[in-house]
Structure formats: structure tokens, C-alpha cells
Amino acid sequence: MSKFADWDAVVAHALTLEGVELSASYGKPAVKVSANGRWFLAVGHEPDTSFVLHVDLDTVELLMATEPETYWQTPHYQGWPDVLVRFAPADAERVAAMIALARDQAAARKPARSKK
């Protein structure tokens, strides 16, 4: 069984990273940086096949160009710093590294605005 076979496995890995918590974004489960409330990993519109990783646009383009069988987008995500990641990837180590990168990028951002 792959290290990232489903949403629960992805979340279990993400929660091993420093300073993160399980929360919600747009009413769906997400993993956020505790200190600033910024999400970096979430359930997307394709919850049976993929999860969403929030990373910079250059990384999104690189991932989709070099490993399109794992990293992809639907029209909903095009132009945004989000990439879909298929469950059970061939290169789980790269996915783990991208989750850590997404966490680091989220941690470097200003705190999220509180919703009133």
C-alpha cells in the first residue's frame, strides 16, 4: 500500500510536520499552519482521486510538466497556486517533499484574515 493511498494517510503525514493542525478551508478538511492559519493541503473537488497542495505557481508548473501522472489541474485550479496530487503516487518521497515545501511556504505568509 502506498504511503499516500488516501486522504487519511496524507493528513497523517502532514500532521507530523512542525506547527500544523487539522482544520477547514471553504468548509472542507484542510491542514493549516497553526501560527498563521494558512492552509497548504486540502480536500479538493476530486476527493476520491486527489488532494490539493497549495504551492507557488512555478512549482505547480514544474510538477505538472515533470510528473503529470501525479500532479495535475482541472480548469477550476488553473492560474492558481494549487495543484492536485493523485493518491498512491509512484514517487511518494517527492510528494512528501512537496508537502513539506507547501507547509514552509504557508508558514512564511502573513496571518490569514479572520472571517467575521
N, CA, C and O of each residue as an XYZ file, in Angstrom:
464
protein
N       0.840     -1.187      0.000
C       0.000      0.000      0.000
C       0.887      1.253      0.000
O       1.879      1.331      0.724
N       0.511      2.202     -0.811
C       1.294      3.429     -0.949
C       1.229      4.269      0.322
O       0.254      4.230      1.071
N       2.279      5.013      0.534
C       2.348      5.897      1.698
C       1.220      6.928      1.687
O       0.748      7.336      2.748
N       0.785      7.350      0.504
C      -0.263      8.363      0.375
C      -1.468      7.788     -0.367
O      -1.921      8.348     -1.365
N      -1.977      6.670      0.130
C      -3.052      5.954     -0.548
C      -4.398      6.663     -0.504
O      -5.237      6.459     -1.382
N      -4.612      7.503      0.524
C      -5.903      8.179      0.658
C      -5.732      9.442      1.500
O      -4.644      9.739      1.993
N      -6.834     10.176      1.650
C      -6.800     11.442      2.396
C      -6.274     11.243      3.813
O      -5.461     12.037      4.284
N      -6.726     10.197      4.499
C      -6.297      9.969      5.882
C      -4.781      9.763      5.972
O      -4.144     10.247      6.908
N      -4.214      9.058      5.019
C      -2.770      8.830      5.015
C      -2.004     10.129      4.748
O      -0.956     10.374      5.346
N      -2.534     10.953      3.848
C      -1.899     12.240      3.545
C      -1.924     13.137      4.785
O      -0.914     13.749      5.135
N      -3.077     13.211      5.444
C      -3.205     14.032      6.649
C      -2.292     13.512      7.757
O      -1.635     14.298      8.440
N      -2.249     12.211      7.935
C      -1.383     11.641      8.974
C       0.068     12.072      8.753
O       0.769     12.415      9.704
N       0.511     12.052      7.506
C       1.873     12.505      7.216
C       2.013     14.002      7.497
O       2.952     14.422      8.174
N       1.091     14.800      6.984
C       1.183     16.257      7.145
C       1.211     16.655      8.618
O       1.903     17.602      8.991
N       0.475     15.948      9.443
C       0.425     16.287     10.865
C       1.716     15.951     11.606
O       1.865     16.302     12.777
N       2.642     15.283     10.944
C       3.958     15.050     11.558
C       4.872     16.264     11.389
O       5.918     16.352     12.033
N       4.476     17.197     10.524
C       5.277     18.404     10.314
C       5.069     19.372     11.470
O       4.010     19.388     12.098
N       6.072     20.164     11.738
C       6.026     21.081     12.876
C       5.010     22.203     12.675
O       4.924     22.802     11.603
N       4.241     22.472     13.735
C       3.377     23.641     13.774
C       2.171     23.612     12.861
O       1.776     24.650     12.330
N       1.575     22.445     12.665
C       0.404     22.344     11.807
C      -0.768     21.750     12.570
O      -0.604     21.141     13.627
N      -1.967     21.944     12.003
C      -3.172     21.409     12.639
C      -4.208     21.081     11.578
O      -4.218     21.671     10.497
N      -5.071     20.143     11.896
C      -6.187     19.819     11.027
C      -7.271     20.856     11.255
O      -7.633     21.140     12.396
N      -7.781     21.413     10.191
C      -8.760     22.492     10.280
C      -9.699     22.373      9.085
O      -9.994     21.268      8.630
N     -10.167     23.511      8.578
C     -11.038     23.527      7.402
C     -10.727     24.745      6.557
O     -10.261     25.767      7.060
N     -10.992     24.621      5.267
C     -10.874     25.724      4.326
C     -12.048     25.594      3.362
O     -12.259     24.540      2.762
N     -12.800     26.665      3.224
C     -14.000     26.641      2.379
C     -14.936     25.495      2.757
O     -15.571     24.886      1.897
N     -15.010     25.212      4.067
C     -15.923     24.194      4.572
C     -15.465     22.763      4.386
O     -16.209     21.833      4.698
N     -14.256     22.568      3.885
C     -13.736     21.221      3.671
C     -12.495     21.014      4.532
O     -11.817     21.982      4.880
N     -12.190     19.763      4.880
C     -10.997     19.498      5.683
C      -9.729     20.024      5.021
O      -9.554     19.926      3.807
N      -8.849     20.586      5.851
C      -7.579     21.129      5.373
C      -6.564     21.064      6.501
O      -6.925     21.006      7.676
N      -5.296     21.074      6.131
C      -4.219     21.166      7.104
C      -3.642     22.569      6.977
O      -3.310     23.030      5.884
N      -3.530     23.233      8.121
C      -3.069     24.622      8.161
C      -1.857     24.763      9.071
O      -1.584     23.918      9.923
N      -1.144     25.860      8.858
C      -0.069     26.240      9.771
C      -0.738     26.859     10.993
O      -1.518     27.801     10.858
N      -0.446     26.348     12.165
C      -1.098     26.814     13.396
C      -0.858     28.291     13.677
O      -1.772     28.992     14.113
N       0.352     28.772     13.436
C       0.720     30.137     13.815
C       0.013     31.212     13.005
O      -0.247     32.301     13.515
N      -0.304     30.915     11.733
C      -0.899     31.968     10.909
C      -2.218     31.589     10.237
O      -2.823     32.419      9.558
N      -2.666     30.360     10.413
C      -3.946     29.939      9.867
C      -3.969     29.713      8.368
O      -5.047     29.581      7.788
N      -2.811     29.664      7.724
C      -2.751     29.467      6.271
C      -2.782     27.975      5.932
O      -1.999     27.190      6.467
N      -3.699     27.597      5.034
C      -3.781     26.196      4.634
C      -2.740     25.898      3.562
O      -2.342     26.779      2.799
N      -2.308     24.650      3.519
C      -1.368     24.219      2.493
C      -1.744     22.883      1.882
O      -1.141     22.465      0.893
N      -2.725     22.210      2.448
C      -3.155     20.912      1.970
C      -4.648     20.794      2.258
O      -5.088     21.077      3.373
N      -5.431     20.378      1.263
C      -6.877     20.325      1.472
C      -7.530     19.261      0.599
O      -6.950     18.768     -0.369
N      -8.761     18.927      0.981
C      -9.612     18.099      0.131
C     -10.039     19.000     -1.020
O     -10.415     20.152     -0.804
N      -9.983     18.490     -2.213
C     -10.378     19.302     -3.365
C     -11.717     18.872     -3.928
O     -12.528     18.245     -3.246
N     -11.927     19.215     -5.163
C     -13.168     18.855     -5.848
C     -13.129     17.428     -6.389
O     -14.110     16.966     -6.972
N     -12.031     16.736     -6.208
C     -11.844     15.364     -6.670
C     -11.408     14.491     -5.492
O     -10.343     13.874     -5.543
N     -12.223     14.431     -4.424
C     -11.784     13.795     -3.175
C     -11.519     12.296     -3.258
O     -10.846     11.749     -2.384
N     -12.030     11.616     -4.289
C     -11.799     10.180     -4.398
C     -10.474      9.840     -5.064
O      -9.995      8.711     -4.958
N      -9.869     10.828     -5.762
C      -8.653     10.531     -6.511
C      -7.453     11.371     -6.102
O      -6.312     10.952     -6.298
N      -7.695     12.558     -5.531
C      -6.605     13.507     -5.331
C      -6.841     14.415     -4.135
O      -7.949     14.502     -3.605
N      -5.769     15.092     -3.721
C      -5.860     16.165     -2.744
C      -5.231     17.408     -3.351
O      -4.541     17.325     -4.367
N      -5.466     18.563     -2.732
C      -4.937     19.827     -3.243
C      -3.743     20.255     -2.406
O      -3.782     20.223     -1.176
N      -2.688     20.655     -3.092
C      -1.491     21.178     -2.461
C      -1.350     22.632     -2.891
O      -1.381     22.934     -4.084
N      -1.195     23.528     -1.929
C      -1.071     24.963     -2.204
C       0.407     25.334     -2.204
O       1.033     25.452     -1.150
N       0.962     25.520     -3.424
C       2.369     25.897     -3.602
C       2.452     26.981     -4.668
O       1.479     27.243     -5.375
N       3.608     27.604     -4.778
C       3.781     28.684     -5.744
C       3.554     28.200     -7.176
O       3.704     27.016     -7.476
N       3.192     29.135     -8.050
C       2.860     28.805     -9.432
C       4.014     28.161    -10.192
O       3.785     27.268    -11.007
N       5.239     28.592     -9.945
C       6.379     27.982    -10.627
C       6.499     26.500    -10.280
O       6.784     25.671    -11.144
N       6.278     26.181     -9.011
C       6.335     24.778     -8.588
C       5.190     23.989     -9.194
O       5.378     22.847     -9.614
N       4.003     24.586     -9.244
C       2.855     23.926     -9.871
C       3.207     23.541    -11.308
O       3.000     22.398    -11.715
N       3.731     24.481    -12.062
C       4.085     24.228    -13.473
C       5.165     23.156    -13.595
O       5.070     22.272    -14.446
N       6.182     23.231    -12.753
C       7.257     22.244    -12.778
C       6.727     20.840    -12.482
O       7.062     19.886    -13.185
N       5.910     20.718    -11.454
C       5.375     19.404    -11.079
C       4.526     18.806    -12.192
O       4.658     17.626    -12.517
N       3.657     19.622    -12.773
C       2.788     19.106    -13.838
C       3.594     18.743    -15.087
O       3.234     17.807    -15.801
N       4.668     19.466    -15.355
C       5.494     19.185    -16.529
C       6.353     17.933    -16.349
O       6.584     17.195    -17.307
N       6.819     17.698    -15.137
C       7.751     16.593    -14.911
C       7.093     15.296    -14.445
O       7.674     14.220    -14.589
N       5.893     15.391    -13.892
C       5.223     14.185    -13.403
C       3.700     14.335    -13.526
O       2.991     14.350    -12.520
N       3.206     14.447    -14.762
C       1.773     14.699    -14.969
C       0.857     13.563    -14.525
O      -0.341     13.774    -14.330
N       1.403     12.376    -14.366
C       0.575     11.278    -13.882
C       0.237     11.431    -12.398
O      -0.695     10.795    -11.905
N       0.985     12.267    -11.690
C       0.741     12.510    -10.261
C       0.174     13.901    -10.010
O      -0.763     14.054     -9.226
N       0.724     14.907    -10.660
C       0.351     16.307    -10.411
C      -0.445     16.839    -11.595
O       0.003     16.754    -12.738
N      -1.613     17.383    -11.324
C      -2.492     17.816    -12.400
C      -3.442     18.906    -11.918
O      -3.487     19.217    -10.728
N      -4.190     19.476    -12.835
C      -5.185     20.500    -12.508
C      -6.427     20.300    -13.361
O      -6.359     19.781    -14.475
N      -7.547     20.716    -12.822
C      -8.766     20.860    -13.601
C      -8.893     22.355    -13.905
O      -8.144     23.154    -13.342
N      -9.799     22.743    -14.760
C      -9.969     24.174    -15.042
C     -10.204     25.020    -13.784
O      -9.828     26.192    -13.746
N     -10.816     24.439    -12.769
C     -11.076     25.164    -11.516
C      -9.791     25.705    -10.888
O      -9.801     26.784    -10.297
N      -8.695     24.972    -11.008
C      -7.438     25.339    -10.353
C      -6.451     26.087    -11.258
O      -5.465     26.634    -10.764
N      -6.696     26.119    -12.551
C      -5.754     26.746    -13.475
C      -5.586     28.228    -13.159
O      -6.556     28.957    -12.949
N      -4.312     28.653    -13.133
C      -3.994     30.036    -12.829
C      -3.862     30.327    -11.346
O      -3.544     31.452    -10.960
N      -4.097     29.340    -10.524
C      -3.998     29.496     -9.068
C      -2.817     28.684     -8.551
O      -2.392     27.728     -9.201
N      -2.283     29.054     -7.391
C      -1.133     28.322     -6.843
C      -1.567     27.038     -6.125
O      -1.242     26.815     -4.958
N      -2.303     26.213     -6.850
C      -2.810     24.953     -6.318
C      -2.606     23.861     -7.357
O      -2.791     24.084     -8.553
N      -2.227     22.693     -6.894
C      -2.069     21.556     -7.784
C      -2.727     20.348     -7.133
O      -2.625     20.145     -5.923
N      -3.396     19.557     -7.944
C      -3.975     18.307     -7.472
C      -2.886     17.246     -7.466
O      -2.051     17.191     -8.368
N      -2.904     16.406     -6.441
C      -1.924     15.330     -6.305
C      -2.701     14.026     -6.175
O      -3.495     13.852     -5.250
N      -2.464     13.117     -7.109
C      -3.186     11.832     -7.077
C      -2.723     10.986     -5.883
O      -1.549     10.971     -5.516
N      -3.689     10.294     -5.305
C      -3.365      9.351     -4.237
C      -2.527      8.207     -4.816
O      -2.587      7.925     -6.013
N      -1.756      7.564     -3.962
C      -0.895      6.437     -4.314
C       0.097      6.788     -5.423
O       0.162      6.092     -6.437
N       0.869      7.858     -5.239
C       1.827      8.264     -6.273
C       2.985      7.279     -6.407
O       3.321      6.558     -5.468
N       3.581      7.267     -7.588
C       4.746      6.408     -7.816
C       5.940      6.869     -6.988
O       6.727      6.047     -6.519
N       6.077      8.179     -6.807
C       7.212      8.739     -6.074
C       6.720      9.414     -4.788
O       6.574     10.635     -4.724
N       6.472      8.595     -3.778
C       5.952      9.105     -2.503
C       6.938     10.047     -1.819
O       6.520     10.966     -1.113
N       8.243      9.835     -2.016
C       9.235     10.729     -1.401
C       9.118     12.145     -1.960
O       9.248     13.123     -1.223
N       8.872     12.249     -3.261
C       8.717     13.576     -3.857
C       7.449     14.242     -3.334
O       7.452     15.441     -3.053
N       6.377     13.485     -3.203
C       5.140     14.046     -2.651
C       5.379     14.531     -1.225
O       4.926     15.614     -0.857
N       6.082     13.745     -0.425
C       6.401     14.164      0.946
C       7.198     15.460      0.948
O       6.945     16.344      1.765
N       8.156     15.576      0.040
C       8.960     16.796     -0.052
C       8.098     17.988     -0.477
O       8.309     19.103      0.001
N       7.136     17.765     -1.363
C       6.265     18.852     -1.816
C       5.295     19.283     -0.714
O       4.959     20.463     -0.610
N       4.848     18.339      0.103
C       4.006     18.691      1.249
C       4.807     19.560      2.218
O       4.293     20.553      2.733
N       6.053     19.193      2.467
C       6.907     19.998      3.352
C       7.164     21.382      2.760
O       7.152     22.375      3.487
N       7.394     21.457      1.449
C       7.595     22.750      0.797
C       6.337     23.611      0.925
O       6.423     24.801      1.227
N       5.184     23.014      0.697
C       3.925     23.752      0.817
C       3.736     24.278      2.234
O       3.281     25.405      2.429
N       4.084     23.465      3.214
C       3.997     23.902      4.614
C       4.943     25.075      4.865
O       4.559     26.056      5.500
N       6.157     24.979      4.378
C       7.132     26.054      4.573
C       6.674     27.350      3.908
O       6.818     28.431      4.480
N       6.125     27.241      2.706
C       5.631     28.429      2.013
C       4.453     29.045      2.771
O       4.368     30.266      2.896
N       3.558     28.218      3.269
C       2.409     28.724      4.032
C       2.874     29.387      5.329
O       2.334     30.419      5.727
N       3.867     28.801      5.982
C       4.374     29.350      7.241
C       5.013     30.718      7.046
O       5.018     31.532      7.970
N       5.552     30.984      5.862
C       6.222     32.252      5.584
C       5.246     33.385      5.258
O       5.652     34.544      5.164
N       3.970     33.058      5.088
C       2.982     34.075      4.716
C       2.433     34.803      5.941
O       2.539     34.325      7.070
N       1.847     35.963      5.690
C       1.202     36.731      6.752
C       0.010     35.944      7.284
O      -0.521     35.080      6.586
N      -0.416     36.233      8.508
C      -1.587     35.541      9.053
C      -2.826     35.736      8.183
O      -3.034     36.787      7.577
N      -3.629     34.690      8.148
C      -4.897     34.762      7.406
C      -5.818     35.741      8.108
O      -5.785     35.887      9.330
N      -6.644     36.409      7.311
C      -7.632     37.310      7.900
C      -8.706     36.497      8.595
O      -9.123     35.448      8.106
N      -9.146     36.988      9.731
C     -10.220     36.290     10.423
C     -11.522     36.566      9.699
O     -11.757     37.670      9.206
N     -12.368     35.540      9.642
C     -13.667     35.685      8.999
C     -14.685     36.143     10.030
O     -14.815     35.549     11.100
N     -15.385     37.182      9.703
C     -16.363     37.705     10.663
C     -17.752     37.263     10.318
O     -18.703     37.610     11.018
